[in-house]
Amino acid sequence: MLVNFAKTQYILGAGSTISGKLKQTRQIAVKQGRVWLTVEGQNTDFWLQAGEVVQVPAHRLLVIEAQQEASEIAICFSALNSSADSQWMAKAVAPAALAA
């Protein structure tokens, strides 16, 4: 099923698949079960189980498949989405005297 990842959580039945592209860099966190994740343009795939998290880049096709049991995943904001975001964050949290 092709999704736009507008929701922050998805429950996948055993063997079911979702795919789509993220508009921003995010983290995929497995809350329950085990999933296979492939990201367009990356040489390796990921096997993730409950408690594991991986950061995925924006604008690349993702395919996520639940393995032999129902799985729950969460789409989370990344701590630092990009160097531009980290520069903005540094300025945003800097005291006014230091930001000038």
N, C-alpha and C positions, 0 to 999 in steps of 0.2 A: 504494500500500500504506500503510495507517495503522499507525504505529509509536508507541511510547511514549518513544522516544529514550533508552532505558536503556543502550545501547551508546555508546561514545565515538567509534567510527568506522563508516562505512558506505561500501560500494562499490556504485555504481549503474551498471547497464548503460546504454548509449546509449539515450536516450529514456525511460528508466524514471523513475518518480516515487515519492517517499515523502512522507508528510504526518503531522502529529501536533502535539501541544502539549508544550512544555517546562515542567517544574515550577518551574524557576528561570531567571533571566536567564542566557544563555550566549552564547558566540561560536561562529559557524559558520565554520570554516576550510576552504578548498578546498585539498586536498593534490595533486590531479591532475585534469586536465580542466577543464570549464567547466559551471557550473550556473546555473539560473534559480531565484531564491528570491522567494517572495511571503509577506508576513506580514499576517495579519488586522489590519485597522484602520490600516494604513499606506497612504499615498497613492501610494507608489512601490514598484516591484519592484527587485530587484537582479540584475545579471548579474555573476557572480563567476568568476574563473579561478584557476588554481593560484597559491598565494601570497597570495591576498586573504582578508580576514577581515571579518565584519560581526557586530555585537552584536545579539541579538534578545531581546525581552522575554518574560517568562514568561506562561503561560496564554493564549497566542494561537495560533491555527492557523497552522502553517507548511506550505508546499508547496515541495518542492525537486525539480527535474527536471534530470537529466543531459542535456546537449545531444548533439552528434553523436559523442561518444566516451564510453567508460566514465569515470566520475569518482569520486574518493574525497573524502569530507568527514570532518571531525573536529568533534565537539561538545566545546567547551572551556569551562572555568570562565572567567567574566569577571573582570577585575581588580577591579572594584567592581560587585557585583550590584545594589545599591540604596543609597539614602542611609542606611538602617538598617544595612546591612552595612558601609558606610564608617565610620559612627560606632562600630560595634562594633570594627572593625579599628583605628581610632585609639586606642581604649581598650586593646585587647589588646596593642598594641605600645608603649604609653606606659610609661615607668618608673613604678613603684609610687608614688613621691613625687608625680609629676605627675598621676596618675590620681585621687588623692583629692580 
